[in-house]
């Protein structure tokens, strides 16, 4: 009679061990392959991408050495636009997929207000390198330095989702060199988003890339616009609102209530483009 409870206890202990090992194993896989779960680059040859850019009326953006670092809008017929803006896109695809940011901004002021640069990350598009917060940050700083060299026109930054982490870090490191920020579906920090998607694992303590936007914005005081979506399934609305509420400088919030992370209306005729442009360029805040 006593052997039966012992067998049951042994079976339960075995099941617990198996469950614990499965939990630990899955968690270790999350840690080991976290960058593959985070970055989804689209790749292509420079030759093919140049052809695609030409079809979209975009020009190559090259650094001082001639290396391709992204794409840029064509200058208006009347000369250079008054303000420059660098776009840091989200974690999927490549810079060339974000032509809607160019179209939306150059539609303002008959094309005389904005000159738009689509920054490409290392390991994306035709650019060599590996994705990661540090590699992105170094490349972004080099791109900003390149734009500011011998050109005093203001530089603004746009960060889309994960790209907001690159934009805020760059603004924090160059508070006097960045005239303003526009953040699309941003988050407080990557740990919050990771914990939301994997609530049963202590993922925030094992992240290699953290993208702490909330900390970065403490070092910046320029104008920051926030565009959030009410049905965001990737970055819940509360993270973007928390980032907005915690920012102490001039700010403006737009929320598209019945929109998900990837269904924002980016058509050039959307009225929010003019509102964002006016806010960033306003002298009366």
C-alpha positions in Angstrom: 0.0 0.0 0.0 2.9 2.4 0.7 4.6 1.8 -2.7 1.7 3.4 -4.6 2.1 6.9 -3.1 5.8 6.7 -3.6 5.4 6.0 -7.3 2.9 8.9 -7.6 5.4 11.2 -5.9 8.2 10.0 -8.1 6.1 10.5 -11.2 5.1 14.0 -10.1 8.8 14.8 -9.4 9.8 13.5 -12.8 7.1 15.6 -14.5 8.2 18.7 -12.5 11.8 18.1 -13.6 10.8 17.7 -17.2 8.7 20.9 -17.0 11.5 22.8 -15.4 14.0 21.6 -18.0 11.6 22.6 -20.8 11.1 26.0 -19.3 14.8 26.6 -18.9 15.5 25.2 -22.3 13.0 27.5 -24.0 14.2 30.5 -22.1 17.8 29.8 -23.0 16.7 29.6 -26.7 15.0 33.0 -26.3 18.2 34.5 -24.9 20.5 32.9 -27.5 18.4 33.8 -30.5 16.9 37.1 -29.3 18.4 39.1 -32.1 16.9 36.8 -34.7 13.5 37.3 -32.9 14.1 41.1 -32.9 15.5 42.0 -36.2 14.0 41.1 -39.6 16.2 42.7 -42.2 15.5 42.6 -45.9 18.6 42.4 -48.1 19.4 43.2 -51.7 22.3 44.1 -54.0 23.1 47.8 -54.3 22.5 47.6 -58.0 19.0 46.3 -57.6 18.2 48.7 -54.8 19.4 51.7 -56.9 17.0 50.7 -59.6 14.1 50.4 -57.2 15.0 53.8 -55.6 15.1 55.5 -59.0 11.6 54.2 -59.7 10.5 55.8 -56.5 12.3 59.1 -57.4 14.9 58.6 -54.6 18.6 59.3 -54.7 21.4 57.3 -53.1 22.7 58.7 -49.8 26.4 58.2 -49.4 28.9 59.0 -46.8 32.2 60.8 -47.3 33.9 57.6 -48.4 31.2 56.9 -51.0 29.6 54.1 -49.2 25.8 53.8 -49.5 24.2 54.5 -46.1 20.6 55.1 -47.3 18.4 57.1 -49.6 17.3 60.7 -49.9 14.6 62.8 -51.5 15.3 64.8 -54.6 15.8 68.5 -53.9 13.0 70.9 -55.1 13.5 72.7 -58.4 14.0 76.0 -56.5 17.0 74.7 -54.5 17.6 73.0 -51.2 14.8 72.6 -48.7 15.1 74.5 -45.4 15.1 71.5 -43.0 16.5 68.0 -43.1 15.0 64.9 -41.5 16.6 61.5 -41.0 14.2 58.5 -40.8 15.2 55.5 -38.7 12.8 52.7 -39.7 11.4 49.8 -37.7 13.0 46.4 -37.2 11.6 44.8 -40.4 12.3 45.3 -44.1 14.7 48.0 -45.1 14.9 51.8 -45.5 13.7 51.7 -49.1 10.3 50.4 -47.9 9.7 53.6 -46.0 9.1 55.9 -49.0 5.8 57.0 -47.5 7.8 59.2 -45.0 9.4 61.0 -47.9 6.1 61.4 -49.7 4.3 62.7 -46.6 6.9 65.3 -45.6 7.8 66.7 -49.0 4.1 67.2 -49.7 4.2 70.0 -47.1 5.1 73.5 -48.2 5.3 72.6 -51.9 8.5 70.6 -51.2 10.4 73.5 -49.8 10.2 72.6 -46.1 11.8 69.1 -45.9 14.7 67.2 -47.3 14.3 63.6 -46.2 17.0 61.0 -45.6 16.1 57.3 -45.2 18.9 55.9 -43.0 19.8 52.2 -43.6 21.0 50.1 -40.7 24.1 47.9 -40.8 23.0 44.4 -41.9 20.0 45.7 -43.8 19.5 46.5 -47.5 22.8 46.5 -49.3 24.7 47.7 -46.2 27.3 45.4 -44.6 27.4 44.7 -40.9 25.3 43.1 -38.2 22.1 44.4 -36.6 22.4 45.6 -33.0 21.9 48.6 -30.8 25.6 49.5 -30.7 26.2 49.1 -34.4 23.1 51.1 -35.2 24.1 53.8 -32.8 27.6 54.2 -34.3 26.3 54.3 -37.8 23.6 56.8 -36.9 26.1 59.1 -35.3 28.4 59.0 -38.3 25.4 59.8 -40.6 24.4 62.8 -38.4 28.0 64.1 -38.4 28.1 63.7 -42.2 25.0 65.8 -42.6 26.0 68.5 -40.2 29.5 68.9 -41.8 29.6 72.3 -43.6 25.8 72.6 -43.5 24.0 74.6 -40.8 20.5 73.7 -41.8 18.5 72.1 -38.9 18.4 68.3 -38.7 15.4 66.5 -37.3 14.9 62.8 -36.5 12.0 60.4 -37.1 12.0 57.1 -35.3 9.5 54.4 -36.3 8.9 51.7 -33.6 12.3 50.2 -32.8 13.9 53.1 -34.8 12.6 55.4 -32.1 15.3 53.8 -29.9 18.0 54.8 -32.4 16.5 58.3 -32.8 16.2 59.1 -29.0 19.7 57.8 -28.3 21.1 60.0 -31.1 19.2 63.0 -29.8 20.4 62.4 -26.2 24.0 62.3 -27.5 23.6 65.4 -29.6 21.0 67.6 -27.8 22.2 70.8 -29.5 22.6 69.1 -32.9 19.1 67.7 -33.2 16.3 70.3 -33.8 13.4 68.0 -33.0 12.0 64.4 -32.9 9.0 62.6 -34.3 8.3 59.2 -32.8 5.9 56.8 -34.5 4.6 53.9 -32.3 7.4 54.3 -29.8 7.9 52.4 -26.5 9.4 53.2 -23.1 12.2 50.6 -23.3 12.6 47.3 -25.0 12.4 45.5 -21.7 8.8 46.5 -21.2 7.8 45.3 -24.7 9.7 42.0 -24.3 8.0 41.4 -20.9 4.6 42.1 -22.5 5.1 39.5 -25.2 6.9 36.9 -22.9 5.3 37.5 -19.5 6.3 34.1 -18.1 10.0 34.7 -18.5 12.4 37.2 -16.9 13.4 38.5 -20.4 14.1 42.1 -19.4 17.1 41.1 -17.4 18.8 39.2 -20.3 18.3 41.6 -23.2 21.5 42.5 -25.1 19.8 45.5 -26.8 17.7 47.7 -24.5 16.7 50.8 -26.4 15.8 52.8 -23.3 13.9 55.7 -24.8 12.6 56.8 -21.5 16.1 57.3 -20.2 17.4 58.9 -23.4 14.7 61.5 -23.5 15.8 62.8 -20.1 18.9 64.2 -21.8 17.0 66.0 -24.5 14.8 69.1 -24.4 13.8 69.8 -28.0 10.3 69.4 -29.5 9.1 65.8 -29.6 5.9 64.6 -31.5 4.4 61.2 -30.7 2.1 59.2 -33.1 0.4 56.3 -31.4 -2.2 53.8 -32.4 -5.1 52.6 -30.3 -5.0 48.9 -31.4 -1.3 48.4 -31.5 -0.6 44.7 -31.1 3.2 45.0 -31.2 3.8 48.0 -28.9 0.7 48.5 -26.6 -0.6 52.0 -26.5 0.2 52.4 -22.8 4.0 52.2 -23.5 3.9 55.1 -25.9 1.6 57.2 -23.6 4.0 56.6 -20.7 6.9 57.8 -22.8 5.0 60.9 -23.9 3.8 61.6 -20.3 7.3 61.3 -18.9 8.9 63.7 -21.4 9.5 67.2 -19.8 10.2 69.2 -23.0 7.8 70.6 -25.7 5.6 67.8 -26.9 2.5 66.9 -28.9 0.5 63.7 -29.0 -1.5 62.2 -31.9 -3.5 58.9 -31.3 -5.1 57.0 -34.2 -7.7 55.1 -32.1 -8.9 52.3 -34.5 -5.5 51.6 -36.1 -3.0 48.8 -35.5 0.8 48.9 -35.5 1.1 48.5 -39.3 -2.1 50.1 -40.6 -1.4 53.8 -40.0 -2.7 56.1 -42.8 0.6 57.3 -44.4 -1.0 58.9 -47.5 0.5 62.3 -48.2 -3.0 63.8 -47.9 -3.5 62.6 -44.3 -4.0 65.8 -42.2 -1.6 64.7 -39.5 1.4 65.3 -41.7 0.7 69.0 -41.8 0.1 69.1 -38.0 3.4 67.3 -37.3 5.4 69.5 -39.7 3.9 72.7 -38.1 4.6 71.5 -34.6 8.3 70.6 -35.3 8.9 73.9 -37.1 6.9 76.1 -34.8 8.8 78.9 -33.0 5.9 79.4 -30.5 5.8 76.6 -28.0 
